[in-house]
Amino acid sequence: MLKAGIFLDVENLSRNGGWGIRYEVIKELVAAQGDMVVLRANAYLAVDVEREGEDPVYRQRQSDYRGAIRRTGFHLIHKEVRRYRDSEGELVLKANADLDLAVDALLQSDNLDYILLGSGDGDFLRLVRAVQNRGKRVDLISFANTSSELIREVDNHFNGFLIPNVVPADSTREGRLRGVLHAVNEEKGFGFLTVRTGLGPDDVRYDVFCHITDITRNGIAIDNASFANLRNRRAIIEFDLSPTEDGRVKAINAREFRWSGKFGSGNDE
């Protein structure tokens, strides 16, 4: 059985679309990648000691949040928020746990076969290379604003927006799916979507047909070049699934998903 470690940059994930991330699903994701046992599960998060000392309601809410993470079996590494003035006199709050995460992952990788890194921060590029040079597999989970270099360097990238149940469902998209176009015929205006159906390596389908007439932007049909560009940008498409007359499936009521804030809701722009 392979030994796995999880290292999550909670602030980066939460800030970029992973607010409310379900930590138990992250562990299930790792276990689903093969014959894995999660040996280490670390979550690095900021703690605003000053505010918690002044605001009992906020302190209790944060304590409950940390307790919920602990109950899923994660070890918490706290980084205290620091306040300082920048060159323009503006108050800046900072709590960077990158170094703590990198050192822990590098040291603990000696006893691990597989690492799941949770962050989109390109500063972890050297960490990924160092751990891979030790013969370990390194996968990545992230949401919006992910370093393209980091995606290229890891062994596999999980887009958190596409993984079932990894964040709380948005009531406005109940029953809707998300995928990315992997093949497009620009001239004829159709393509096929890659859609993740579960957590395992094989829980992916590539046969969801998508026609240009079923995608709109702000309620308006898009042109062929824009349709092809969705594939080039690896844009996330949100859609309803419908059977076709020949027994296949197609995407309908489709639109480009755009993360727009704390709760990861999508909208057309």
VMD Tcl script that draws the C-alpha trace (Angstrom):
set ca {
  {0.00 0.00 0.00}
  {1.34 3.43 -0.97}
  {1.72 6.17 1.62}
  {0.19 9.54 0.76}
  {0.48 13.04 2.17}
  {-1.83 16.03 1.70}
  {-0.57 19.60 2.08}
  {-3.22 22.30 1.68}
  {-2.59 26.03 1.46}
  {-6.04 26.84 2.84}
  {-5.85 30.59 2.37}
  {-4.92 30.27 -1.30}
  {-7.63 27.70 -1.98}
  {-10.33 29.65 -0.14}
  {-9.40 32.94 -1.79}
  {-9.61 31.46 -5.29}
  {-12.88 29.56 -5.32}
  {-12.41 26.78 -2.77}
  {-14.32 28.44 0.04}
  {-16.11 25.76 2.06}
  {-13.89 23.00 0.69}
  {-14.89 19.57 1.98}
  {-11.78 18.12 3.56}
  {-13.14 14.60 3.78}
  {-13.64 14.60 0.01}
  {-10.00 15.64 -0.46}
  {-8.95 12.54 1.49}
  {-11.33 10.41 -0.57}
  {-9.83 11.87 -3.74}
  {-6.35 10.78 -2.69}
  {-7.51 7.31 -1.69}
  {-9.24 6.94 -5.05}
  {-5.96 7.40 -6.96}
  {-4.83 3.87 -6.13}
  {-3.91 1.63 -3.22}
  {-3.29 4.61 -0.94}
  {-3.31 5.24 2.78}
  {-3.23 8.90 3.86}
  {-0.34 9.05 6.30}
  {-0.12 12.84 6.59}
  {-2.88 15.42 6.09}
  {-1.82 18.98 6.84}
  {-3.89 22.15 6.47}
  {-2.08 25.50 6.70}
  {-4.30 28.41 7.62}
  {-4.14 31.96 8.91}
  {-5.23 32.89 12.44}
  {-6.04 36.51 13.23}
  {-5.14 36.48 16.93}
  {-5.73 40.20 17.36}
  {-9.24 40.14 15.90}
  {-10.15 36.96 17.77}
  {-9.11 38.66 20.99}
  {-11.42 41.61 20.27}
  {-14.42 39.86 18.70}
  {-15.85 36.88 20.62}
  {-18.35 36.03 17.87}
  {-15.63 35.93 15.25}
  {-13.39 33.89 17.59}
  {-16.11 31.30 18.15}
  {-16.87 31.07 14.43}
  {-13.20 30.53 13.60}
  {-12.80 28.02 16.41}
  {-15.78 26.04 15.11}
  {-14.31 26.14 11.61}
  {-10.94 24.84 12.77}
  {-12.65 22.18 14.85}
  {-14.59 20.97 11.81}
  {-11.35 20.57 9.85}
  {-9.73 18.68 12.72}
  {-12.64 16.24 12.86}
  {-11.86 15.18 9.28}
  {-8.40 14.06 10.42}
  {-6.32 17.02 9.27}
  {-3.47 18.41 11.32}
  {-3.70 22.20 11.48}
  {-0.67 24.46 11.15}
  {-1.55 28.01 12.17}
  {0.13 31.10 10.76}
  {-0.57 34.26 12.74}
  {-1.80 37.26 10.76}
  {0.62 40.18 10.88}
  {-0.32 43.81 10.35}
  {1.98 46.41 8.89}
  {1.93 49.62 6.85}
  {3.06 49.60 3.24}
  {5.03 52.39 1.53}
  {1.82 54.35 1.00}
  {0.71 54.03 4.60}
  {-2.02 51.50 3.89}
  {-2.65 48.79 6.48}
  {-1.74 45.35 5.12}
  {-2.63 42.00 6.66}
  {-0.38 39.07 5.85}
  {-0.10 35.45 6.95}
  {2.08 33.49 4.57}
  {2.42 29.78 5.35}
  {4.27 28.92 2.13}
  {7.61 28.29 3.81}
  {6.08 26.11 6.54}
  {4.25 24.02 3.97}
  {7.29 23.66 1.71}
  {9.61 22.59 4.53}
  {7.11 20.12 5.97}
  {6.34 18.59 2.57}
  {10.02 18.23 1.71}
  {10.96 16.63 5.04}
  {7.91 14.39 5.28}
  {8.22 13.25 1.67}
  {11.01 10.90 2.81}
  {8.30 8.63 4.20}
  {5.71 9.19 1.45}
  {5.11 7.87 -2.05}
  {2.46 10.37 -3.17}
  {1.76 14.02 -2.37}
  {-1.32 16.09 -3.11}
  {-0.52 19.79 -3.00}
  {-3.44 22.16 -2.60}
  {-2.59 25.62 -3.95}
  {-2.37 27.60 -7.16}
  {0.70 29.55 -6.05}
  {3.60 29.35 -8.49}
  {6.04 29.78 -5.59}
  {5.63 26.04 -4.98}
  {7.25 25.18 -8.30}
  {10.64 24.44 -6.75}
  {9.01 22.32 -4.04}
  {7.28 20.20 -6.67}
  {10.53 19.65 -8.55}
  {12.45 18.80 -5.38}
  {9.90 16.21 -4.26}
  {9.65 14.70 -7.74}
  {13.46 14.41 -7.81}
  {13.11 12.23 -4.75}
  {11.03 9.84 -6.82}
  {7.64 10.90 -5.50}
  {4.48 11.58 -7.47}
  {3.07 15.06 -6.92}
  {-0.50 15.96 -7.89}
  {-2.13 19.36 -7.56}
  {-5.60 20.56 -6.66}
  {-6.51 24.20 -7.20}
  {-9.33 26.44 -8.35}
  {-8.97 29.86 -10.00}
  {-5.75 31.84 -10.56}
  {-3.45 28.82 -10.81}
  {0.11 29.17 -12.06}
  {0.37 27.63 -15.53}
  {3.97 26.61 -14.77}
  {2.82 24.76 -11.67}
  {0.17 22.89 -13.68}
  {2.77 21.82 -16.23}
  {5.22 20.66 -13.57}
  {2.97 18.42 -11.46}
  {2.12 14.86 -12.45}
  {-1.62 15.56 -12.53}
  {-3.77 18.63 -11.95}
  {-7.25 18.41 -10.46}
  {-9.38 21.45 -11.22}
  {-11.40 21.80 -8.04}
  {-14.36 23.28 -9.91}
  {-14.74 19.98 -11.81}
  {-14.44 17.49 -8.92}
  {-17.84 16.29 -7.67}
  {-18.76 17.40 -4.14}
  {-15.39 18.97 -3.28}
  {-17.13 22.28 -2.52}
  {-20.73 22.83 -1.41}
  {-23.21 22.77 -4.26}
  {-24.53 26.11 -5.43}
  {-28.33 25.95 -5.23}
  {-28.53 27.85 -8.53}
  {-26.75 25.01 -10.39}
  {-28.28 21.95 -8.72}
  {-28.10 19.03 -11.14}
  {-25.85 20.88 -13.59}
  {-22.47 19.52 -14.66}
  {-19.14 21.11 -15.53}
  {-16.56 20.11 -18.09}
  {-13.96 21.36 -20.55}
  {-13.92 21.08 -24.32}
  {-11.15 18.71 -25.41}
  {-12.08 18.56 -29.11}
  {-13.65 21.18 -31.36}
  {-14.61 21.35 -35.03}
  {-14.53 25.11 -35.43}
  {-15.91 25.13 -38.97}
  {-18.97 23.02 -38.12}
  {-19.41 24.41 -34.63}
  {-19.39 21.33 -32.44}
  {-17.11 19.61 -29.98}
  {-16.86 17.13 -27.11}
  {-16.52 17.76 -23.40}
  {-14.40 16.04 -20.78}
  {-16.48 15.59 -17.63}
  {-15.37 14.13 -14.30}
  {-18.00 11.76 -12.90}
  {-16.18 10.65 -9.75}
  {-12.91 10.78 -7.85}
  {-10.98 7.89 -9.45}
  {-8.54 8.13 -12.36}
  {-11.04 6.40 -14.66}
  {-14.09 8.36 -13.49}
  {-14.00 10.62 -16.52}
  {-16.12 10.66 -19.67}
  {-15.13 12.23 -22.96}
  {-18.26 11.68 -25.03}
  {-20.51 14.61 -24.08}
  {-21.45 16.28 -27.38}
  {-21.64 20.07 -27.41}
  {-23.04 22.17 -30.27}
  {-22.36 25.87 -30.65}
  {-26.08 26.63 -30.67}
  {-26.38 25.26 -27.12}
  {-23.87 27.77 -25.69}
  {-24.71 31.39 -25.00}
  {-22.95 34.35 -23.46}
  {-25.23 36.83 -21.72}
  {-28.07 35.05 -23.49}
  {-26.54 35.65 -26.93}
  {-25.17 32.97 -29.27}
  {-21.39 32.91 -29.74}
  {-19.52 32.69 -33.05}
  {-17.31 29.82 -34.24}
  {-14.04 31.49 -33.28}
  {-15.28 32.15 -29.75}
  {-16.45 28.56 -29.52}
  {-13.02 27.23 -30.50}
  {-11.38 29.64 -28.08}
  {-13.23 27.98 -25.21}
  {-11.12 24.89 -25.87}
  {-7.92 26.88 -26.27}
  {-8.46 28.58 -22.90}
  {-9.63 25.33 -21.25}
  {-12.66 27.29 -20.14}
  {-15.06 25.52 -17.80}
  {-18.47 24.89 -19.35}
  {-21.49 24.50 -17.11}
  {-24.45 22.68 -18.65}
  {-27.41 20.35 -18.35}
  {-27.08 16.82 -19.71}
  {-29.67 15.58 -22.21}
  {-30.01 12.28 -24.12}
  {-30.03 12.36 -27.91}
  {-32.17 10.34 -30.31}
  {-29.26 8.04 -31.17}
  {-28.66 7.08 -27.54}
  {-25.80 9.48 -26.84}
  {-25.68 12.52 -24.55}
  {-25.29 16.21 -25.23}
  {-24.79 19.44 -23.33}
  {-27.70 21.89 -23.39}
  {-28.33 25.25 -21.73}
  {-24.56 25.64 -21.63}
  {-22.53 28.67 -20.62}
  {-18.99 29.45 -19.62}
  {-18.50 29.18 -15.88}
  {-16.75 32.15 -14.36}
  {-15.87 32.12 -10.69}
  {-17.05 35.42 -9.30}
  {-16.44 35.44 -5.59}
  {-16.34 33.75 -2.22}
  {-18.93 31.11 -2.97}
  {-17.57 30.15 -6.36}
  {-20.74 31.06 -8.23}
  {-20.65 31.29 -11.98}
  {-21.98 33.91 -14.32}
  {-21.86 34.96 -17.91}
  {-19.77 37.93 -18.89}
}
mol new
graphics top color blue
foreach p $ca { graphics top sphere $p radius 0.5 }
foreach p [lrange $ca 0 end-1] q [lrange $ca 1 end] { graphics top cylinder $p $q radius 0.2 }
display resetview
